[in-house]
Amino acid sequence: MTELIDDFNRSIRYVRISVTDRCDFRCVYCMSEEMTFLPRDQVLSIEELTMVARAFTELGVDRIRLTGGEPLVRRNIGELVENIGQLDGLHDFTMTTNGAQLRRHAATLRRAGMQRLNISLDSLDPERFRALTRTGSLERVLDGIRAAKEAGFERIKLNAVILKGRNDDEVLDLVEFARHEGLDISFIEEMPLGDVSDHGRAETFCSSDDVREIIESRYPLLHSAEKSGGPSRYYRMADSDSRIGFISPHSHNFCDSCNRVRVTCEGRLLLCLGNEHSTDLRAVIREHPSDIEPLKQHIRDAMSLKPHRHHFTTDGDVQIVRFMNMTGG
């Protein structure tokens, strides 16, 4: 039995740990083109991040995902992966990445104990990919996907944020790519985090129902009871092993079954993606650097802060000022 139960009797078994707020992309839905990043002394060290991961596993959490920013720009990321990969009780250890650094890191991650990868891919058109990421190279990401497959990662999943009028005409192309490469893919509704200047969120909102309708114009989707530990609702196609997932914070709220919390790279424990309810783990760690028990107690106490649900809207309002790169993807 887990020791982490919130006030709504939800069992917390999954933590997403951000290792950096920095990124080599500037995706239009994630951050501004010009960003100011945290001073390095405000970011948790490799040892502190390891301590956080260990505390959660000792409290019954069995799923850890490393996020950013872009986790592969973090110095000594391989050391952190190896540290976490050795923790007892960990059943699922994953990373969300933009894929641009995977040719360099994929084999090291796999050897160190990383089990799965989620790779962001919003477009298969090089010019459009560049526009959506502002700085990214599609070919580097595609090569990163190849490197991950060569390293032996199984059930690699693509994540695609779909924006109406920007890339919704590529939904079927992305499905075809996933089918051809033997990958899973999740389509994500844009989340209203941070005040983006590139587009109006009300105008670009594309619901999971819209995306599903596009896919079913070619491939009927069969509901699947499969779970990956996160919020994706999965479907299958009769003639493919690839799974189609939908992450729908607006249209199909998943709060009732939420089993997740997040830790930002500066050590704030966020109890909900769409609320500011949080507590400071860094202060506890730095006050008690050689004793994990105060940290574990602080995490236990924080469960009472987890709200029942978030309240995202689709009218362009910014409910949360922090950008996604500060939150941890």
Stockholm file with secondary structure:
# STOCKHOLM 1.0

chainA/1-329         MTELIDDFNRSIRYVRISVTDRCDFRCVYCMSEEMTFLPRDQVLSIEELTMVARAFTELGVDRIRLTGGEPLVRRNIGELVENIGQLDGLHDFTMTTNGAQLRRHAATLRRAGMQRLNISLDSLDPERFRALTRTGSLERVLDGIRAAKEAGFERIKLNAVILKGRNDDEVLDLVEFARHEGLDISFIEEMPLGDVSDHGRAETFCSSDDVREIIESRYPLLHSAEKSGGPSRYYRMADSDSRIGFISPHSHNFCDSCNRVRVTCEGRLLLCLGNEHSTDLRAVIREHPSDIEPLKQHIRDAMSLKPHRHHFTTDGDVQIVRFMNMTGG
#=GR chainA/1-329 SS CCSCBCTTCCBCCEEEEECCSCCSCCCTTTSCSSCCCCCGGGSCCHHHHHHHHHHHHHTTCCEEEEESSCGGGSTTHHHHHHHHHTCTTCCEEEEEECSTTHHHHHHHHHHHTCCEEEEECCCSSHHHHHHHHSSCCHHHHHHHHHHHHHTTCCSCEEEEECBTTTTGGGHHHHHHHHHHHTCEEEEECCCCBSCCSSSCHHHHBCCHHHHHHHHHTTSCCEECCCCCSSSCEEEECTTCSCEEEEECTTTSCCGGGCCEEEECTTSEEESCTTSCCEEEHHHHHHHSTTCSHHHHHHHHHHGGGCCSCCCCCSSSCCSBCSCHHHHCC
#=GC SS_cons         CCSCBCTTCCBCCEEEEECCSCCSCCCTTTSCSSCCCCCGGGSCCHHHHHHHHHHHHHTTCCEEEEESSCGGGSTTHHHHHHHHHTCTTCCEEEEEECSTTHHHHHHHHHHHTCCEEEEECCCSSHHHHHHHHSSCCHHHHHHHHHHHHHTTCCSCEEEEECBTTTTGGGHHHHHHHHHHHTCEEEEECCCCBSCCSSSCHHHHBCCHHHHHHHHHTTSCCEECCCCCSSSCEEEECTTCSCEEEEECTTTSCCGGGCCEEEECTTSEEESCTTSCCEEEHHHHHHHSTTCSHHHHHHHHHHGGGCCSCCCCCSSSCCSBCSCHHHHCC
//
